[in-house]
Amino acid sequence: MSETVLIEADLTKADLTRADLSDADLTGAEMTNARLFRTDLTGARMEDVYLIGGNFAGAHMSWADMSNSYLNRGQFSRAEFYGTDLTGADLTDADFSRAHLMRSDLSGANLNWALLAYADLTEAKLIGANLRGTKLPYADLSGADLSGADLTDADLTAVRLVESNLTGARLGRVYLQGLDLRGVDLSGAYL
């Protein structure tokens, strides 16, 4: 099914476990409660996808375009998102535990109350992202750009922020135990 065109398709509750949807076009698809466990979505176009409660655990989504998609309560644990475009996506209450989001762009994304325990966000862009109440224990945000991000009430237990940019970020009521802030730019941050 590589390079398949499924624009605005209704894939509600579809089971696409281990399917090859690399380079597929799923723009505007309805995927509520779909199962895409270990599915290959490398390079897929998924802008404006509506995917509430879907299961993408272990999926491969590197270089995919998931901008402006609704991915609330999605299960993305151990998924691969290298270089993925998630700008403006709604990821409220999603589970990204142990996910790999290196060099992904989550600028303007809503990660309110999301779980990113042990996630790798090395060099990710989170410019202006909403991370209110997000749980990030042991996540690696080395070299990440969090300028203007809202981390109010976030759990940053043992988060690695080496060489990260937190210029103008909101850090009110943040849980900071074991936080590594070597080389972090906090100019203009609200503490």
HUTAZI-V953637 format. One line per field, one symbol per residue. phi: phi as a letter, one per 40 degrees, with the letter a starting at -180 (. if undefined). psi: psi as a letter, one per 30 degrees, with the letter a starting at -180 (. if undefined). A space follows every 10 residues. Layout:
phi->???
psi->???
//
This chain:
phi->.dgcbbcfcc bdgcbbdgcc bcfcbbdgcc bdfcbbdfcc bdgccbcfcb bcgcbbdgcb bcgcbbcfcb bdfcbbcgcb bdgccbcgcc bdgcbbdfcb bdfcbbcgcb bdgcbbcgcb bdfcbbcgcc bcgcbbdgcb bdgcbbcgcb bdgccbdfcc bdgcbbdgcc bcfccbdgcb bcgccbcgcc b
psi->gkgkjhkgkj gkgkjhkglj gkgljgkgkj gkgljhkgkj gkgkjhkgkj ikgljgkglj gkgljgkglj hkgljgkglj hkgkjgkgkj gkgljhkglj hkgljgkglj gkgljhkgkj hkglkhkglj gkgkjhkglj gkgljgkglj gkgljhkgkj gkgljgkglk hkhkjgkgkj gkgkjgkgkj .
//
